[in-house]
């Protein structure tokens, strides 16, 4: 495994090389393109890029959403962010 930077990207990765990253969102099959690891890393990167102190998260009703949201929240918390989790919204 390659070393991670503070943004959550691994060495040599950027938004153009990561599958699923589009101009305005992240798309892909759950557990194939959009994984818990990716969501965790997005949380860490979001916190750093935006110097976030508090973030509100929510999810849709898909069966994959709770685990992906939990991973996102874990990445945010690991970066020192206070998370308000709306759960299903």
NORJO-V185024 format. One record per residue. SS is DSSP state (h for helix, s for strand, l for the rest). OMEGA is omega in whole degrees, 0 to 359 (NA if undefined). D_FIRST is the distance of its C-alpha to the first C-alpha in whole Angstrom. Layout:
# NORJO-V185024
[[SS	OMEGA	D_FIRST] [SS	OMEGA	D_FIRST]]
This chain:
# NORJO-V185024
[[l	179	0] [l	180	4] [l	178	7] [s	172	9] [l	179	13] [l	181	16] [l	183	16] [l	177	13] [l	174	12] [s	181	9] [l	179	10] [l	179	12] [l	168	13] [l	185	16] [l	181	18] [l	181	19] [l	179	16] [l	179	15] [l	177	17] [l	181	20] [s	179	21] [l	182	24] [l	187	27] [l	179	28] [l	176	26] [s	183	23] [l	175	23] [l	180	22] [l	178	22] [s	180	21] [l	173	18] [l	177	18] [l	179	17] [s	183	18] [l	176	16] [h	178	16] [h	178	13] [h	180	14] [h	177	17] [h	181	16] [h	176	14] [h	177	17] [h	179	19] [h	181	18] [h	180	18] [h	181	22] [h	182	23] [h	184	22] [h	184	23] [l	183	26] [l	185	27] [l	173	28] [l	178	29] [s	180	30] [s	174	29] [s	176	31] [s	177	29] [s	183	30] [s	176	29] [l	188	31] [l	179	33] [l	184	30] [l	180	29] [l	188	25] [h	182	26] [h	181	26] [h	180	23] [h	178	21] [h	178	24] [h	179	23] [h	176	19] [h	180	20] [h	180	23] [h	177	20] [h	178	18] [h	181	22] [h	179	23] [h	178	20] [l	176	21] [l	182	25] [l	171	26] [s	185	29] [s	170	29] [s	186	32] [s	180	31] [s	184	33] [s	183	32] [s	180	34] [l	NA	35]]
